[in-house]
């Protein structure tokens, strides 16, 4: 199963915008390292007024102080709706961040163009990205879903960051959640799993992730964390999960009309 799922190498796009000499991990010394993490479904950069503006998305990220960002619904040369832009690359350039991209949909180029039309997820990071791979999840003939995994060097701590956008039915999400658990179980470092899960906190498929023992919900017990739809938020479907040992604070929903989802952010502390 895993050999098949990991075989989709063309979906991988990883770019490091700065020299890689800072990527070497350091030995643990017990000091604490803090960062801010965001999850954001950007609706291919289109706001509530149906206007395309990656600048607005970039401003939301910059103003939040987020240093590691999981983005869903990200176009790469997809079409007119996003001006055939490589959205992950453009946002990384706006912020001065590194990025990794995973294409879950990969179509032939439009007539007169050379780049495949892609749609998927991205991870942006102020800190170096050491490696990245995109795992296609079982999707049962519906829109292809995936889990993008990047290893981020957070001042000597190698953090496994997973970003996903789960399917639209319970059966698909349950299988996809277990596949993500299998993927994350193969790594030893501290973990972050974020994304648009299309599931409420009390859903059985969300409990599959929590019951694995790998993750805890960073927004557990926090009130009013509705993220969709932006006009009148009534659903909790966007999440940031972390390893149980990670310290959490300042969980918040960020109000913006730059997309049809509200982004969420949390401050994390890791021990080196």
Secondary structure as UniProt FT lines:
FT   HELIX           2..5
FT   TURN            6..7
FT   HELIX           9..11
FT   STRAND          12..15
FT   HELIX           20..23
FT   STRAND          32..41
FT   HELIX           43..45
FT   TURN            48..49
FT   HELIX           54..64
FT   STRAND          68..76
FT   HELIX           80..82
FT   TURN            83..84
FT   HELIX           87..95
FT   STRAND          98..107
FT   TURN            111..112
FT   STRAND          117..125
FT   STRAND          129..137
FT   TURN            140..141
FT   STRAND          145..154
FT   TURN            155..156
FT   STRAND          157..165
FT   HELIX           170..185
FT   STRAND          191..196
FT   TURN            201..202
FT   HELIX           204..211
FT   STRAND          216..217
FT   TURN            218..221
FT   HELIX           230..232
FT   STRAND          238..242
FT   TURN            244..245
FT   STRAND          247..254
FT   STRAND          263..271
//
